[in-house]
Amino acid sequence: MPWTKERLEATACERMNGARLIVVANREPYIHVHQDGGIHCLRPASGLTTALDPVMRACGGVWVAHGSGDADREVVDDRDRILVPPETEEYFLRRVWLSRREEQGYYYGFANAALWPLCHNAYARPRFNSADWEQYWQVNQKFADAVLDEAGDAPAVVFVQDYHFALLPRMLKQARSDLIVAQFWHIPWPNREAFRICPWHDELLDGLLGNDLLSFQIQHHCNNFLDTVDRGMEAMVDTERFSVSLGGHLTAVRPHPISIDPELAHSYLPADVPAAERDLRRQLHLADAAVLIGVDRVDYTKGIPERFRAMDRLLSLHPEWIGKVCLVQVGAPSRVQIPAYRQLNDEILTLADEINRRHGRQGWKPIAFLNEHQGPEQIFTLSRIAAGCVVSSLHDGMNLVAKEFVAARNDEQGVLVLSQFTGAARELDGALLINPYAIDDFAETLHAALTMPPDEQRRRMRRMRHQVACNNVYRWAGRLLSNIGSLVESGSFAGNPA
């Protein structure tokens, strides 16, 4: 039986037994901004929010997030809540307000200058600062207070998202041991030798072991976490049952690879796809060139410079493509308050200019770098134009761009060129896998993608589309809820009745 919104609703009702679902994420699914003399509601570019919004629409409940829009305060009620989505009002969004100092220390500081590089094998050095750590702790406590306010005295399942809230589960359990707390860690978990350089590794592990269920994208990350705990804490690690016991509390550790709602692609694609493709080609001056696309935040884990160098090498090894292919790179600026991100943005701009000067011709350039946010309508239309989508992450927990490209291709054409260092590479076996550091091989794979016969494209894409359709976001959420329900029923949680 396939996983659908309706099946997830039924599973939530059965497994949660009336408990309220509270999702906690740094990023809000809807943001209110002042625009054109009024207040507009926008959907931010985020794989996490794109994946979780359909789950919340199916299950209801409340999403607790940082209110970051410049008009966010003007639309909430006296409890800082608003019903979303605006057109259907299916769940509550509870906004938490952060000062500039808190955001700088917690988000740009500890979360993204320390934990993010610590967890990714992208050879960026983590920066550990005690003031950032203090803000991280305080913001986790602020979110804990908001969650406890939403839960009240009623039964609740708290579903925590990602590395921004490693301390939150323990804070919640200390306040209410009967809460069911699960966390999904979207990014990789490093090996124990890498993790132990963090000055607060014990506090982070203790916080995460407040969870009843801790989930990662793939089994390898689960193994890394258990090994880190086994070598670093006085806790009982059960490698057969994949669980950790600390202070009488049991934490199950499981892999649950995240996915997308494949139907979203169809809702964002225009009614007249060929006309939209022609308009976009004119807008981007693509003429009739074969198009490769990349869609990323500008982040050093995404391998954008490597992608550009592979394009440069392709044109050197196969000059017959000069004037006939263009890489359209969508690169929304990200975390520009962090020096490493500003430097990366400058490097990418400079590299694109150099390659375009070296190979460009009148009316044609090999790289079009769109250094701005693009809406989902344009992204999905780009996906339909593309001969191939290039995902060259140096390290990625999953990478939902790859799955979104597959979902957009109901014509069963197009080639996915995918880094072997992504979680998606373990699922999408119709992709052409690359090592993004091996630039010559990378370039030859781009050539193979551009010359792949339509029949082979169809076979590969059909296989991947079946995988994305079956292992969709409703299955991801349903399996998580089923996992939580099974653990509760078996009496595995200390302090929680069977």
C-alpha positions as CSV (number, residue, x, y, z in Angstrom):
1,M,0.0,0.0,0.0
2,P,1.6,3.3,-1.0
3,W,2.2,6.1,1.5
4,T,-0.1,9.0,0.8
5,K,-1.3,12.1,2.8
6,E,-4.4,10.1,3.8
7,R,-2.4,7.1,5.0
8,L,-0.2,9.4,7.0
9,E,-3.2,11.0,8.6
10,A,-4.5,7.6,9.6
11,T,-1.2,6.5,10.9
12,A,-0.8,9.7,13.0
13,C,-4.2,9.1,14.5
14,E,-3.5,5.5,15.3
15,R,0.1,5.8,16.6
16,M,-0.1,9.1,18.4
17,N,-3.3,8.2,20.3
18,G,-4.5,11.8,20.6
19,A,-1.1,13.3,21.5
20,R,-0.4,16.7,19.8
21,L,2.4,16.9,17.3
22,I,4.8,19.7,17.9
23,V,7.6,20.2,15.2
24,V,10.6,22.4,16.2
25,A,12.8,23.8,13.4
26,N,14.9,26.9,13.1
27,R,13.4,27.7,9.7
28,E,9.7,28.7,9.5
29,P,7.6,27.2,6.6
30,Y,6.0,30.6,5.8
31,I,7.5,34.0,6.2
32,H,5.7,37.4,6.2
33,V,7.5,40.4,4.6
34,H,6.8,43.9,3.7
35,Q,6.6,44.1,-0.1
36,D,5.0,46.5,-2.6
37,G,3.3,48.5,0.1
38,G,1.7,45.5,1.8
39,I,2.4,42.3,3.7
40,H,3.1,39.2,1.7
41,C,3.4,35.6,2.8
42,L,6.3,33.8,1.1
43,R,7.7,30.2,1.2
44,P,11.4,30.3,2.0
45,A,13.8,28.2,-0.1
46,S,14.5,25.2,2.2
47,G,14.6,21.5,1.7
48,L,13.6,21.0,5.3
49,T,10.5,23.2,5.1
50,T,9.5,21.7,1.7
51,A,9.7,18.2,3.1
52,L,7.9,18.9,6.4
53,D,5.1,21.2,5.3
54,P,3.1,18.3,3.7
55,V,3.6,16.3,6.9
56,M,2.1,19.1,9.0
57,R,-0.7,19.6,6.5
58,A,-1.6,15.9,7.0
59,C,-1.1,15.7,10.8
60,G,-2.0,19.2,12.0
61,G,-0.4,20.4,15.3
62,V,2.0,23.3,15.7
63,W,5.4,24.2,14.1
64,V,7.7,26.2,16.4
65,A,10.3,28.3,14.5
66,H,12.3,31.4,14.6
67,G,10.2,34.3,13.3
68,S,12.6,36.0,10.9
69,G,10.4,37.9,8.5
70,D,10.3,41.7,8.8
71,A,6.5,41.5,9.0
72,D,6.2,38.4,11.1
73,R,5.3,40.2,14.3
74,E,2.5,42.1,12.7
75,V,0.4,39.0,11.8
76,V,0.6,36.8,14.9
77,D,-1.9,36.7,17.7
78,D,-1.1,37.4,21.4
79,R,0.6,34.0,21.7
80,D,2.8,34.6,18.7
81,R,0.8,32.1,16.6
82,I,-0.7,32.2,13.1
83,L,-2.6,29.6,11.1
84,V,-0.8,28.4,7.9
85,P,-0.9,27.9,5.0
86,P,-2.7,31.1,4.5
87,E,-5.1,29.7,1.9
88,T,-6.2,26.6,3.9
89,E,-5.1,27.2,7.6
90,E,-4.2,23.5,8.4
91,Y,-1.8,24.0,11.3
92,F,-0.4,26.6,13.7
93,L,3.0,28.3,13.3
94,R,4.4,29.5,16.6
95,R,7.1,32.1,16.2
96,V,10.0,32.5,18.6
97,W,11.8,35.9,18.6
98,L,15.5,36.1,18.7
99,S,17.6,39.2,19.3
100,R,20.4,40.0,16.8
101,R,22.9,38.9,19.4
102,E,21.1,35.6,20.0
103,E,20.9,34.9,16.2
104,Q,24.5,35.8,15.7
105,G,25.8,33.5,18.4
106,Y,23.4,30.6,18.2
107,Y,22.8,30.4,14.4
108,Y,25.7,32.0,12.6
109,G,28.1,31.2,15.4
110,F,27.8,27.8,17.1
111,A,25.3,26.1,14.7
112,N,26.9,27.1,11.4
113,A,30.5,28.1,12.2
114,A,31.1,25.1,14.6
115,L,28.6,22.3,14.2
116,W,28.1,22.5,10.4
117,P,31.8,22.2,9.4
118,L,32.3,19.7,12.2
119,C,29.8,17.3,10.7
120,H,30.7,17.7,7.1
121,N,33.8,16.3,5.5
122,A,34.4,19.4,3.4
123,Y,37.7,20.4,5.0
124,A,36.4,23.7,6.5
125,R,37.8,24.2,10.0
126,P,35.2,24.6,12.8
127,R,35.3,27.7,14.9
128,F,34.5,27.2,18.6
129,N,33.7,30.2,20.7
130,S,32.4,30.2,24.3
131,A,30.2,33.2,23.7
132,D,28.5,31.4,20.7
133,W,28.1,28.3,22.9
134,E,26.3,30.4,25.6
135,Q,23.9,31.8,23.0
136,Y,23.3,28.4,21.6
137,W,22.4,27.1,25.1
138,Q,20.1,30.1,25.8
139,V,18.3,29.8,22.5
140,N,17.7,26.1,22.9
141,Q,16.2,27.0,26.3
142,K,14.0,29.7,24.7
143,F,12.7,27.1,22.3
144,A,12.1,24.6,25.1
145,D,10.0,27.2,26.9
146,A,7.9,27.7,23.8
147,V,7.4,24.0,23.2
148,L,6.4,23.4,26.9
149,D,3.9,26.3,26.6
150,E,2.4,24.7,23.5
151,A,2.2,21.3,25.1
152,G,0.7,22.5,28.3
153,D,-0.2,19.4,30.5
154,A,-1.5,17.4,27.5
155,P,0.2,14.4,25.8
156,A,2.5,15.5,23.0
157,V,5.0,14.2,20.6
158,V,7.8,16.7,20.0
159,F,9.6,16.3,16.6
160,V,12.9,18.2,16.7
161,Q,14.7,19.1,13.5
162,D,18.5,19.1,13.0
163,Y,21.7,20.4,14.5
164,H,20.3,23.7,15.7
165,F,18.7,22.0,18.7
166,A,21.1,19.4,20.1
167,L,20.4,20.5,23.7
168,L,16.6,20.8,23.4
169,P,15.6,17.1,24.0
170,R,17.3,16.9,27.4
171,M,15.8,20.3,28.4
172,L,12.3,19.0,27.5
173,K,12.7,15.7,29.3
174,Q,14.0,17.4,32.4
175,A,10.8,19.6,32.4
176,R,8.4,16.8,31.4
177,S,9.6,13.2,31.4
178,D,6.3,12.0,29.9
179,L,6.8,13.9,26.7
180,I,7.8,11.8,23.7
181,V,10.7,13.5,22.0
182,A,12.2,12.4,18.6
183,Q,14.8,14.2,16.6
184,F,15.8,14.0,13.0
185,W,19.4,15.0,12.3
186,H,19.4,16.1,8.7
187,I,23.1,16.5,8.2
188,P,25.9,13.8,8.5
189,W,27.3,12.6,11.8
190,P,31.1,12.6,11.8
191,N,33.4,9.9,13.0
192,R,34.2,9.9,16.7
193,E,37.8,11.4,16.2
194,A,36.3,14.4,14.4
195,F,33.6,15.0,16.9
196,R,35.8,14.9,20.0
197,I,37.6,18.1,19.0
198,C,34.4,20.0,20.0
199,P,35.0,21.5,23.5
200,W,31.3,20.7,24.4
201,H,31.0,17.3,23.0
202,D,29.7,15.7,26.3
203,E,27.0,18.3,26.6
204,L,25.9,17.8,23.0
205,L,25.8,14.1,23.4
206,D,23.9,14.3,26.7
207,G,21.4,16.6,25.0
208,L,20.8,14.3,22.1
209,L,20.4,11.3,24.4
210,G,17.3,13.1,25.9
211,N,15.5,11.8,22.8
212,D,13.4,8.7,22.8
213,L,14.2,8.3,19.1
214,L,17.2,9.9,17.3
215,S,17.1,9.4,13.5
216,F,19.7,10.0,10.8
217,Q,19.6,9.9,7.0
218,I,21.6,6.7,6.6
219,Q,22.9,3.7,8.7
220,H,26.5,4.9,8.4
221,H,25.6,8.0,10.4
222,C,23.8,6.0,13.0
223,N,26.9,3.8,13.3
224,N,29.1,6.9,13.7
225,F,26.9,8.3,16.4
226,L,26.8,5.0,18.4
227,D,30.6,4.7,18.1
228,T,31.0,8.4,19.3
229,V,28.8,7.7,22.4
230,D,30.5,4.3,23.1
231,R,34.0,5.8,23.2
232,G,33.1,9.1,24.8
233,M,30.4,8.6,27.5
234,E,29.6,6.4,30.4
235,A,26.5,5.0,28.6
236,M,25.4,1.5,27.6
237,V,25.4,1.1,23.8
238,D,23.5,-1.8,22.3
239,T,24.8,-2.3,18.8
240,E,22.4,-5.1,18.1
241,R,19.3,-3.1,18.9
242,F,20.8,0.2,18.0
243,S,20.0,2.0,21.2
244,V,21.8,3.8,24.0
245,S,20.9,3.7,27.7
246,L,21.9,6.7,29.8
247,G,20.7,7.3,33.4
248,G,17.9,4.7,32.9
249,H,16.6,6.4,29.8
250,L,16.7,4.6,26.4
251,T,17.3,6.3,23.1
252,A,16.6,4.3,19.9
253,V,18.9,5.3,17.0
254,R,17.5,4.6,13.5
255,P,18.0,5.6,9.9
256,H,15.1,7.2,8.1
257,P,16.1,8.7,4.8
258,I,14.1,11.9,4.1
259,S,12.3,12.5,0.8
260,I,9.8,14.8,-0.9
261,D,6.2,15.0,-2.0
262,P,6.6,14.1,-5.7
263,E,3.2,15.7,-6.5
264,L,4.6,19.1,-5.6
265,A,6.5,19.2,-9.0
266,H,3.2,18.9,-10.9
267,S,1.6,21.7,-8.8
268,Y,4.5,24.1,-9.6
269,L,4.9,23.2,-13.3
270,P,2.9,25.6,-15.5
271,A,0.0,24.4,-17.5
272,D,1.8,25.0,-20.8
273,V,5.3,23.6,-20.1
274,P,6.7,24.1,-23.6
275,A,5.7,27.7,-23.6
276,A,7.3,28.3,-20.2
277,E,10.5,26.5,-21.3
278,R,10.7,28.8,-24.4
279,D,10.2,31.9,-22.2
280,L,12.9,30.8,-19.8
281,R,15.3,30.1,-22.6
282,R,14.8,33.6,-23.9
283,Q,15.1,35.2,-20.5
284,L,18.4,33.4,-19.8
285,H,19.7,33.8,-23.4
286,L,20.1,30.0,-23.8
287,A,19.0,29.8,-27.4
288,D,19.0,26.1,-28.3
289,A,22.0,25.1,-26.2
290,A,21.9,21.9,-24.2
291,V,21.4,22.9,-20.5
292,L,22.9,21.5,-17.4
293,I,21.5,22.8,-14.1
294,G,22.7,23.1,-10.5
295,V,20.4,24.3,-7.7
296,D,22.0,25.0,-4.4
297,R,22.5,27.4,-1.6
298,V,26.0,29.0,-1.9
299,D,27.7,26.7,0.7
300,Y,31.1,25.1,0.7
301,T,29.7,21.6,1.1
302,K,27.8,21.8,-2.2
303,G,30.9,21.5,-4.5
304,I,30.0,24.5,-6.8
305,P,33.6,25.4,-7.6
306,E,34.3,21.8,-8.4
307,R,31.2,21.8,-10.7
308,F,32.5,24.9,-12.5
309,R,36.0,23.4,-12.9
310,A,34.4,20.2,-14.3
311,M,32.5,22.3,-16.9
312,D,35.8,24.1,-17.8
313,R,37.5,20.8,-18.2
314,L,34.6,19.4,-20.3
315,L,35.1,22.2,-22.8
316,S,38.8,21.6,-22.9
317,L,38.5,17.8,-23.4
318,H,35.5,18.0,-25.7
319,P,35.7,21.3,-27.6
320,E,32.8,20.2,-29.8
321,W,30.6,21.4,-26.9
322,I,31.8,25.0,-27.2
323,G,28.8,27.2,-28.0
324,K,26.4,24.2,-27.5
325,V,26.1,23.7,-23.8
326,C,25.4,25.9,-20.8
327,L,25.5,25.2,-17.0
328,V,22.8,27.3,-15.3
329,Q,23.7,27.5,-11.7
330,V,21.1,28.7,-9.3
331,G,23.0,29.8,-6.2
332,A,21.1,31.6,-3.5
333,P,23.4,33.6,-1.2
334,S,23.5,31.9,2.2
335,R,24.9,32.8,5.7
336,V,26.7,35.9,4.3
337,Q,27.5,37.0,7.9
338,I,30.0,34.2,8.1
339,P,33.4,35.1,6.4
340,A,33.9,31.7,4.8
341,Y,30.5,32.1,3.0
342,R,31.3,35.6,1.7
343,Q,34.7,34.3,0.4
344,L,33.0,31.4,-1.3
345,N,30.5,33.6,-3.0
346,D,33.4,35.8,-4.3
347,E,35.3,32.7,-5.4
348,I,32.4,31.3,-7.4
349,L,31.7,34.7,-9.1
350,T,35.4,35.0,-10.0
351,L,35.6,31.4,-11.3
352,A,32.5,31.8,-13.5
353,D,33.9,35.0,-15.0
354,E,37.3,33.3,-15.7
355,I,35.7,30.3,-17.4
356,N,33.3,32.5,-19.4
357,R,36.2,34.6,-20.7
358,R,38.2,31.6,-21.6
359,H,35.6,29.7,-23.5
360,G,32.8,32.2,-24.2
361,R,31.8,33.3,-27.7
362,Q,29.6,36.1,-29.0
363,G,26.1,35.6,-27.6
364,W,27.1,32.5,-25.6
365,K,28.8,31.8,-22.3
366,P,29.2,28.3,-20.7
367,I,28.1,29.3,-17.2
368,A,25.1,31.3,-16.2
369,F,25.4,32.0,-12.4
370,L,22.0,33.1,-11.0
371,N,23.3,34.4,-7.6
372,E,19.8,35.0,-6.2
373,H,16.8,33.2,-4.8
374,Q,14.6,31.6,-7.5
375,G,11.0,30.4,-6.8
376,P,9.9,26.8,-7.2
377,E,8.0,27.6,-10.4
378,Q,11.2,28.7,-12.1
379,I,13.3,25.8,-10.6
380,F,10.9,23.1,-11.8
381,T,10.7,24.7,-15.2
382,L,14.5,24.7,-15.3
383,S,14.4,21.0,-14.5
384,R,12.3,20.4,-17.5
385,I,14.6,22.3,-19.8
386,A,17.7,20.5,-18.5
387,A,19.6,17.7,-20.3
388,G,21.0,17.0,-16.9
389,C,21.0,18.1,-13.2
390,V,24.4,18.2,-11.5
391,V,24.6,17.6,-7.8
392,S,28.3,17.6,-6.8
393,S,28.1,17.9,-3.0
394,L,31.4,17.2,-1.2
395,H,29.3,15.8,1.7
396,D,25.5,15.8,2.1
397,G,23.1,14.0,4.5
398,M,20.6,13.4,1.7
399,N,20.2,16.2,-1.0
400,L,16.5,16.7,-2.0
401,V,17.4,18.7,-5.1
402,A,18.2,15.4,-6.8
403,K,14.8,14.0,-5.9
404,E,13.0,17.1,-7.0
405,F,14.7,16.9,-10.4
406,V,13.5,13.3,-10.8
407,A,10.0,14.2,-9.7
408,A,9.8,17.0,-12.3
409,R,10.7,14.7,-15.2
410,N,7.4,13.0,-16.0
411,D,8.7,13.0,-19.6
412,E,11.2,10.4,-18.4
413,Q,14.1,12.3,-19.9
414,G,17.1,14.0,-18.4
415,V,20.1,12.7,-16.6
416,L,21.0,13.0,-12.9
417,V,24.8,13.5,-12.3
418,L,25.1,12.8,-8.5
419,S,27.9,12.9,-6.0
420,Q,28.7,9.6,-4.4
421,F,29.0,11.5,-1.1
422,T,25.3,12.2,-0.8
423,G,22.7,10.1,1.0
424,A,20.7,10.3,-2.2
425,A,23.3,8.2,-4.0
426,R,22.3,5.2,-2.0
427,E,18.7,5.4,-3.3
428,L,18.8,6.8,-6.8
429,D,20.6,4.0,-8.6
430,G,19.7,5.4,-12.1
431,A,22.0,8.4,-11.5
432,L,25.6,8.7,-12.9
433,L,27.7,8.8,-9.8
434,I,30.8,11.1,-9.5
435,N,33.6,11.9,-7.2
436,P,33.5,15.7,-7.3
437,Y,37.2,15.9,-6.4
438,A,38.2,13.9,-9.5
439,I,37.7,16.8,-12.1
440,D,38.7,14.9,-15.2
441,D,36.3,12.0,-14.5
442,F,33.7,14.5,-13.5
443,A,34.0,16.2,-16.9
444,E,33.8,12.9,-18.7
445,T,30.6,12.0,-16.8
446,L,29.1,15.4,-17.9
447,H,30.0,14.4,-21.5
448,A,28.3,11.0,-21.0
449,A,25.2,12.7,-19.6
450,L,25.0,15.0,-22.6
451,T,25.4,12.2,-25.1
452,M,23.2,9.5,-23.4
453,P,20.6,8.0,-25.8
454,P,16.9,8.8,-25.0
455,D,16.1,5.1,-24.4
456,E,18.7,4.8,-21.7
457,Q,17.6,8.1,-20.1
458,R,14.1,6.7,-20.0
459,R,15.2,3.5,-18.3
460,R,17.2,5.3,-15.7
461,M,14.6,8.0,-15.0
462,R,11.7,5.5,-14.8
463,R,13.6,3.6,-12.2
464,M,14.4,6.7,-10.1
465,R,10.9,8.1,-10.4
466,H,9.5,4.8,-9.1
467,Q,11.9,5.0,-6.1
468,V,10.9,8.7,-5.3
469,A,7.2,7.9,-5.7
470,C,7.4,4.9,-3.3
471,N,9.8,6.3,-0.7
472,N,8.1,9.7,-0.5
473,V,7.9,12.2,2.4
474,Y,4.7,10.6,3.8
475,R,6.5,7.2,4.0
476,W,9.4,9.0,5.9
477,A,7.1,10.6,8.4
478,G,4.8,7.5,8.7
479,R,7.8,5.2,9.5
480,L,9.1,7.7,12.1
481,L,5.7,7.9,13.8
482,S,5.3,4.1,13.6
483,N,8.8,3.7,15.1
484,I,7.8,6.0,18.0
485,G,4.5,4.2,18.5
486,S,6.1,0.8,18.5
487,L,8.7,1.9,21.1
488,V,5.9,3.3,23.3
489,E,3.8,0.2,23.0
490,S,6.7,-2.0,23.9
491,G,7.4,0.0,27.1
492,S,10.9,0.8,25.9
493,F,10.8,4.4,27.2
494,A,11.8,4.9,30.7
495,G,9.2,7.1,32.4
496,N,6.6,6.4,29.7
497,P,3.9,3.8,30.3
498,A,3.6,1.0,27.8
